[in-house]
Amino acid sequence: MTEELAIHGLEWTDKILFVYPNEFIYWSIQIVMYPYMTGLVAGAFVLSSLYHVFGQEDLKDMARFSLVFSLCLLPVAMMPLLLHLQQPLRGIHVMFTPHFTSAIAAFGIVFSTYAVIVLSEIWFVYREYFVQQSIELRESVAFGDRVKRTVYIILTLGAFDTSEEAVAKDHKAIKILAGIGIPVAGFLHGYAGFIFGSVKANALWMSPLMPVIFIMSAVVSGIALCMLTYIIIMEWKKLKTAFAKGKEDESVHEIKGAELEVMTKTSKYLVMFLIAAITLELLDLIFRGYTAMKSWMILRNVMFHEDFFKIFIMQYGFGNVVPLVLLLLPRLTIRRLVPALVLVLFGVFMMRWNVVIGGQAFSLSFEGFMHYSLPIIPHNLETFKEGLFGALAVAVTPFVLFYIINKFLPSLEQEG
């Protein structure tokens, strides 16, 4: 490989006007996926905590599902970083040697703390279920059931007491852990915004509102993904059962899909956080324009010329305004809710894209621009990791994990 081809970012960077020779789009799609996935983790946990901490009974059916889904998203949070690193085996040092001297180094502390909280809360939520399954599978001679029983016995950690007093203590512990987990989940994603907001050398990223914007949009994306996944799974289960029993079977009509009442109530919280996220982003934009610092000229060219379509049409238009209108229209239906949720997720993704890629779009010379061309067909390992297929691998992994974990932690078959 020649020295020219060895430059990271060369293959997907297009330069316009005067750009310094050593400037490229170093942070590619995986660094877009990184804050996006951590945001989904935090948002899913917050949705679960709205029931456990604040007693929002209308979110009871979603609480267990979103908690398990947050667990499935958790290990994927680091996956984009590992794919992006040129030496991925060194990434584990962040977990082994965490400290607060930098935002990235603090990730080890925040991530580990959050992981312990989520795992502990799930254990208390499912402890009674673990005990019940270990007893029910006792008489089974099937190999699969014997393996499951062994797993459930291990998961009980020796706590087989299912008395009312013990279960009451479990609920109390769940509430405490959920309460502690909300600010920790905020830190988990807020520090990603802090990383960008504290970069003084970049005019687009340097803003004290950046961590808050990231947190608010994280809650929006997490709630939207949980709602969308819940709808798809429940409707698929209903459809599959209908085909298995036959459409004329009367019991088919008793099978519940995604309940509109639950989705309508959950969408109210989504609208609330979506309005807050949009307000913060517009406030940041207005503040930049009003202060009109030295860097405003180049930022104005990026936002209103080079990336106008990505920011104002794709992010604010299709990603914010259109879904907000769909959610606010009276008589909400599942058919209208699904495209609204897809657009919300798209809008948050575009926000991450415009921050990460847009922040690298202008040259430090303030006289040129760079555009990121996403590698579609990989022709080497780097273009796979930093291209479309690498991003799809990250996006699909949580659903694979959910399919496996849901076999042992059923999140859609019990009362929450």
C-alpha positions as CSV (number, residue, x, y, z in Angstrom):
1,M,0.0,0.0,0.0
2,T,1.4,3.4,-0.9
3,E,1.8,6.2,1.6
4,E,-1.0,8.1,0.0
5,L,-3.6,5.3,0.3
6,A,-2.5,4.7,3.9
7,I,-3.9,8.1,5.0
8,H,-7.0,7.5,7.1
9,G,-10.0,9.3,5.5
10,L,-8.5,9.8,2.1
11,E,-10.9,7.4,0.4
12,W,-14.1,9.1,1.5
13,T,-13.1,12.8,1.6
14,D,-13.9,15.2,-1.2
15,K,-12.2,18.6,-1.0
16,I,-13.6,21.9,-2.3
17,L,-11.7,25.2,-2.6
18,F,-8.6,25.8,-0.4
19,V,-8.1,23.0,2.1
20,Y,-4.9,22.2,4.0
21,P,-3.1,19.1,2.6
22,N,-3.3,17.2,5.9
23,E,-7.0,17.8,6.5
24,F,-9.5,14.9,5.9
25,I,-12.8,13.7,7.4
26,Y,-11.2,11.5,10.0
27,W,-14.4,10.8,12.0
28,S,-16.7,8.8,9.7
29,I,-20.0,7.0,9.9
30,Q,-18.9,5.0,13.0
31,I,-18.4,8.1,15.0
32,V,-21.9,9.1,13.9
33,M,-23.2,5.7,15.1
34,Y,-21.4,6.0,18.4
35,P,-23.4,8.9,20.0
36,Y,-26.5,7.6,18.2
37,M,-26.3,4.1,19.8
38,T,-25.4,5.5,23.3
39,G,-28.4,7.8,23.0
40,L,-30.7,4.9,22.3
41,V,-29.3,3.1,25.4
42,A,-30.1,6.2,27.6
43,G,-33.4,6.9,26.0
44,A,-34.7,3.3,26.5
45,F,-33.7,3.3,30.1
46,V,-35.4,6.7,30.8
47,L,-38.6,5.3,29.3
48,S,-38.5,2.4,31.7
49,S,-37.7,4.6,34.6
50,L,-40.7,6.8,34.0
51,Y,-42.8,3.9,35.3
52,H,-40.5,2.6,38.0
53,V,-39.6,6.0,39.5
54,F,-42.5,8.3,38.8
55,G,-45.2,5.7,38.9
56,Q,-46.6,6.4,35.4
57,E,-49.0,3.5,35.3
58,D,-49.8,4.1,31.6
59,L,-46.2,3.1,30.8
60,K,-46.3,-0.2,32.8
61,D,-46.6,-2.4,29.6
62,M,-43.6,-0.6,28.1
63,A,-41.4,-0.5,31.2
64,R,-40.2,-4.1,31.2
65,F,-39.7,-4.2,27.4
66,S,-37.7,-1.0,27.3
67,L,-35.5,-2.1,30.2
68,V,-34.5,-5.3,28.5
69,F,-34.0,-3.5,25.2
70,S,-31.7,-1.1,26.9
71,L,-29.6,-4.0,28.1
72,C,-29.4,-5.3,24.5
73,L,-28.3,-1.9,23.3
74,L,-25.7,-1.5,26.0
75,P,-22.8,-3.7,24.7
76,V,-23.3,-2.2,21.2
77,A,-22.5,1.3,22.5
78,M,-18.8,0.6,22.3
79,M,-19.0,-1.3,19.0
80,P,-18.6,1.7,16.7
81,L,-15.5,2.9,18.6
82,L,-13.9,-0.6,18.3
83,L,-14.7,-0.7,14.5
84,H,-13.2,2.8,14.1
85,L,-10.0,2.3,16.0
86,Q,-7.0,1.4,14.0
87,Q,-5.8,-0.6,17.0
88,P,-9.1,-1.9,18.5
89,L,-7.4,-4.2,21.0
90,R,-6.2,-1.1,22.9
91,G,-9.8,0.1,23.4
92,I,-10.2,-2.1,26.5
93,H,-7.7,0.1,28.3
94,V,-10.4,2.7,28.8
95,M,-12.3,0.1,30.9
96,F,-9.3,-1.1,32.8
97,T,-7.8,2.3,33.6
98,P,-10.7,4.8,33.9
99,H,-10.1,8.2,35.3
100,F,-11.5,11.8,34.9
101,T,-8.6,13.5,33.2
102,S,-10.5,13.3,29.9
103,A,-14.0,12.7,28.7
104,I,-13.1,9.5,26.9
105,A,-11.2,8.1,29.9
106,A,-14.2,8.9,32.1
107,F,-16.3,6.7,29.8
108,G,-14.9,3.6,31.6
109,I,-16.4,4.8,34.9
110,V,-19.7,5.9,33.5
111,F,-20.2,2.9,31.3
112,S,-19.3,0.4,34.1
113,T,-21.6,2.1,36.6
114,Y,-24.5,2.2,34.2
115,A,-24.0,-1.4,33.3
116,V,-24.0,-2.5,36.9
117,I,-27.2,-0.5,37.5
118,V,-29.0,-2.0,34.5
119,L,-28.0,-5.5,35.3
120,S,-28.9,-5.1,39.0
121,E,-32.3,-3.6,38.1
122,I,-33.1,-6.4,35.7
123,W,-32.2,-9.0,38.3
124,F,-34.6,-7.5,40.8
125,V,-37.3,-7.2,38.2
126,Y,-36.9,-10.9,37.1
127,R,-35.8,-12.5,40.3
128,E,-39.2,-13.9,41.1
129,Y,-39.6,-15.1,37.5
130,F,-36.2,-16.9,37.8
131,V,-37.3,-18.8,40.9
132,Q,-40.7,-19.7,39.3
133,Q,-39.0,-21.1,36.2
134,S,-36.4,-23.1,38.1
135,I,-39.3,-24.8,40.0
136,E,-41.6,-25.3,36.9
137,L,-38.9,-26.9,34.8
138,R,-37.9,-29.3,37.6
139,E,-40.0,-32.2,36.3
140,S,-39.0,-31.7,32.6
141,V,-36.7,-34.2,31.1
142,A,-36.1,-32.3,27.8
143,F,-32.5,-31.3,27.3
144,G,-33.4,-27.8,26.4
145,D,-35.5,-27.3,29.5
146,R,-32.8,-28.8,31.7
147,V,-30.3,-26.3,30.3
148,K,-32.8,-23.4,30.8
149,R,-33.4,-24.5,34.4
150,T,-29.7,-24.6,35.1
151,V,-29.4,-21.1,33.7
152,Y,-32.3,-19.9,35.8
153,I,-30.9,-21.4,39.0
154,I,-27.6,-19.6,38.4
155,L,-29.5,-16.4,37.7
156,T,-31.3,-16.6,41.0
157,L,-27.9,-16.2,42.8
158,G,-29.3,-18.4,45.6
159,A,-32.2,-16.0,46.4
160,F,-35.2,-18.3,46.3
161,D,-37.4,-16.4,48.7
162,T,-40.6,-15.3,46.9
163,S,-42.6,-14.2,49.9
164,E,-44.6,-10.9,49.8
165,E,-41.9,-9.2,52.0
166,A,-39.1,-10.3,49.7
167,V,-40.9,-9.2,46.6
168,A,-41.7,-5.8,48.2
169,K,-38.0,-5.4,48.9
170,D,-37.3,-6.2,45.2
171,H,-39.7,-3.4,44.1
172,K,-38.1,-1.0,46.5
173,A,-34.7,-1.8,45.1
174,I,-36.0,-1.4,41.6
175,K,-37.2,2.1,42.3
176,I,-33.9,3.1,43.9
177,L,-31.8,1.7,41.1
178,A,-34.1,3.3,38.5
179,G,-33.8,6.7,40.3
180,I,-30.0,6.4,40.4
181,G,-29.9,5.2,36.8
182,I,-31.6,8.3,35.3
183,P,-28.8,10.7,36.0
184,V,-26.2,8.1,35.2
185,A,-27.9,7.4,31.8
186,G,-27.8,11.2,31.3
187,F,-24.1,11.2,32.0
188,L,-23.5,8.2,29.7
189,H,-24.8,10.2,26.7
190,G,-24.2,13.7,28.0
191,Y,-20.4,13.1,28.1
192,A,-20.6,12.4,24.3
193,G,-22.0,15.8,23.8
194,F,-19.4,17.2,26.2
195,I,-16.6,15.7,24.1
196,F,-17.8,17.8,21.1
197,G,-18.9,20.9,23.1
198,S,-15.5,21.2,24.7
199,V,-13.5,21.2,21.5
200,K,-12.4,24.8,21.4
201,A,-10.7,24.4,18.0
202,N,-14.0,23.6,16.3
203,A,-16.5,26.5,15.9
204,L,-19.5,24.2,15.2
205,W,-19.0,22.0,18.2
206,M,-18.0,24.5,20.9
207,S,-21.2,25.2,22.7
208,P,-22.3,24.7,26.3
209,L,-25.7,23.5,25.1
210,M,-24.2,20.6,23.2
211,P,-24.4,18.0,26.1
212,V,-28.0,19.0,26.9
213,I,-29.0,18.8,23.3
214,F,-27.4,15.3,23.0
215,I,-29.2,14.1,26.2
216,M,-32.6,15.4,25.1
217,S,-32.4,14.0,21.6
218,A,-31.1,10.7,23.1
219,V,-34.4,10.3,25.1
220,V,-36.3,11.1,22.0
221,S,-34.5,8.4,19.9
222,G,-34.7,5.8,22.7
223,I,-38.4,6.2,23.2
224,A,-39.1,6.1,19.5
225,L,-37.0,3.0,18.9
226,C,-38.7,1.1,21.8
227,M,-42.2,2.1,20.5
228,L,-41.3,1.1,16.9
229,T,-39.8,-2.2,18.0
230,Y,-42.7,-3.0,20.3
231,I,-45.2,-2.3,17.6
232,I,-43.4,-4.5,15.0
233,I,-43.0,-7.4,17.5
234,M,-46.5,-7.4,18.7
235,E,-48.1,-7.0,15.3
236,W,-45.8,-9.8,14.0
237,K,-46.9,-12.1,16.8
238,K,-50.5,-11.4,16.1
239,L,-50.1,-12.0,12.4
240,K,-48.1,-15.2,12.9
241,T,-50.7,-16.6,15.4
242,A,-53.5,-15.7,13.0
243,F,-51.9,-17.6,10.2
244,A,-51.2,-20.6,12.4
245,K,-54.8,-20.8,13.8
246,G,-56.6,-19.7,10.7
247,K,-58.4,-16.4,10.2
248,E,-61.8,-17.9,10.9
249,D,-60.8,-19.1,14.3
250,E,-62.6,-17.0,16.9
251,S,-59.6,-17.1,19.3
252,V,-57.6,-15.1,16.8
253,H,-59.7,-12.0,17.5
254,E,-58.7,-12.2,21.2
255,I,-55.0,-11.9,20.3
256,K,-53.7,-8.5,21.1
257,G,-51.3,-6.7,18.8
258,A,-49.8,-3.3,19.7
259,E,-52.4,-1.6,21.9
260,L,-53.3,1.8,20.6
261,E,-54.0,3.1,24.0
262,V,-50.5,2.2,25.3
263,M,-48.9,3.7,22.2
264,T,-51.0,6.9,22.4
265,K,-50.0,7.5,26.0
266,T,-46.3,6.7,25.3
267,S,-46.4,9.1,22.3
268,K,-47.3,12.0,24.6
269,Y,-44.0,11.6,26.4
270,L,-42.3,11.4,23.0
271,V,-43.9,14.6,21.9
272,M,-42.8,16.4,25.1
273,F,-39.2,15.4,24.7
274,L,-39.2,16.0,21.0
275,I,-40.4,19.6,21.5
276,A,-37.8,20.2,24.1
277,A,-35.1,18.8,21.8
278,I,-36.2,21.0,18.9
279,T,-36.3,24.0,21.1
280,L,-32.8,23.5,22.4
281,E,-31.4,23.0,18.9
282,L,-33.1,26.2,17.5
283,L,-32.0,28.1,20.6
284,D,-28.4,27.1,19.9
285,L,-28.7,28.1,16.2
286,I,-30.2,31.5,17.1
287,F,-27.6,32.1,19.8
288,R,-24.8,31.5,17.3
289,G,-26.4,33.8,14.8
290,Y,-27.0,36.5,17.3
291,T,-23.5,36.5,18.8
292,A,-22.0,36.3,15.3
293,M,-18.5,35.4,16.5
294,K,-15.5,35.4,14.1
295,S,-16.3,31.9,13.0
296,W,-20.0,32.7,12.2
297,M,-19.1,33.4,8.5
298,I,-17.8,29.9,7.8
299,L,-20.6,28.3,9.9
300,R,-23.2,30.2,8.0
301,N,-21.8,28.9,4.8
302,V,-21.8,25.4,6.1
303,M,-25.4,25.5,7.5
304,F,-27.1,27.7,4.9
305,H,-25.2,26.6,1.8
306,E,-23.1,23.4,1.9
307,D,-25.3,21.4,4.3
308,F,-28.6,23.3,3.9
309,F,-30.4,20.3,2.6
310,K,-29.1,17.9,5.3
311,I,-29.8,20.3,8.2
312,F,-33.0,22.2,7.3
313,I,-34.7,19.7,5.0
314,M,-33.7,16.3,6.2
315,Q,-33.1,17.0,9.9
316,Y,-35.5,19.7,10.8
317,G,-38.0,19.1,8.1
318,F,-38.4,15.4,7.7
319,G,-36.9,14.5,11.0
320,N,-38.6,17.0,13.3
321,V,-41.5,19.0,11.8
322,V,-43.2,16.2,9.8
323,P,-43.2,13.6,12.7
324,L,-44.3,16.2,15.2
325,V,-47.3,17.1,13.0
326,L,-48.2,13.4,12.6
327,L,-48.0,12.9,16.4
328,L,-50.1,16.0,17.2
329,L,-52.9,15.3,14.7
330,P,-56.0,14.0,16.5
331,R,-57.1,10.4,16.5
332,L,-53.6,8.8,16.3
333,T,-53.5,5.4,14.6
334,I,-50.8,2.8,14.5
335,R,-50.4,3.3,10.7
336,R,-49.7,7.0,11.3
337,L,-47.5,6.3,14.3
338,V,-45.1,4.0,12.5
339,P,-43.9,6.5,9.9
340,A,-43.7,9.2,12.5
341,L,-41.4,7.0,14.7
342,V,-39.2,6.1,11.7
343,L,-38.9,9.8,10.9
344,V,-38.0,10.7,14.5
345,L,-35.2,8.1,14.5
346,F,-34.1,9.5,11.1
347,G,-34.1,13.0,12.4
348,V,-31.9,12.2,15.5
349,F,-29.5,10.3,13.2
350,M,-29.2,13.3,10.9
351,M,-28.6,15.5,14.0
352,R,-25.7,13.3,14.9
353,W,-24.5,13.2,11.2
354,N,-24.6,17.0,10.9
355,V,-22.7,17.5,14.2
356,V,-20.0,14.9,13.5
357,I,-19.6,15.2,9.8
358,G,-20.6,18.9,9.5
359,G,-18.2,19.8,12.2
360,Q,-15.4,18.5,10.0
361,A,-16.8,20.0,6.8
362,F,-15.0,23.3,6.9
363,S,-11.2,23.6,6.6
364,L,-9.2,25.3,9.3
365,S,-8.2,27.7,6.6
366,F,-11.9,28.9,6.6
367,E,-11.6,29.0,2.8
368,G,-12.5,25.5,1.8
369,F,-14.9,22.6,2.6
370,M,-14.8,18.8,2.8
371,H,-17.6,16.4,2.0
372,Y,-17.9,12.8,3.3
373,S,-18.8,10.2,0.7
374,L,-20.1,7.1,2.5
375,P,-18.4,4.0,1.2
376,I,-21.2,1.7,-0.1
377,I,-19.4,-1.2,-1.7
378,P,-16.4,-2.2,0.5
379,H,-13.1,-3.1,-1.3
380,N,-11.0,-3.4,1.8
381,L,-11.4,-3.8,5.6
382,E,-11.3,-0.1,6.2
383,T,-14.1,0.8,3.8
384,F,-16.1,-2.0,5.3
385,K,-15.8,-0.8,8.9
386,E,-16.2,2.9,7.9
387,G,-18.9,2.3,5.3
388,L,-22.5,1.3,5.0
389,F,-22.0,-2.3,5.9
390,G,-20.1,-1.4,9.1
391,A,-22.9,0.9,10.2
392,L,-25.6,-1.8,9.4
393,A,-23.6,-4.3,11.4
394,V,-23.8,-2.0,14.4
395,A,-27.6,-1.3,13.8
396,V,-28.5,-4.9,13.6
397,T,-26.6,-6.3,16.5
398,P,-29.0,-5.1,19.3
399,F,-31.9,-6.9,17.7
400,V,-29.9,-10.1,17.5
401,L,-29.0,-9.8,21.2
402,F,-32.7,-9.0,22.0
403,Y,-33.8,-12.2,20.2
404,I,-31.4,-14.2,22.4
405,I,-31.9,-12.5,25.7
406,N,-35.7,-12.4,25.3
407,K,-35.6,-16.2,25.4
408,F,-34.5,-16.0,29.0
409,L,-36.0,-12.6,30.0
410,P,-39.4,-12.5,28.3
411,S,-40.3,-8.8,28.1
412,L,-43.6,-9.1,26.3
413,E,-45.3,-12.0,27.9
414,Q,-45.7,-10.8,31.5
415,E,-47.2,-8.0,33.4
416,G,-44.6,-5.3,33.9
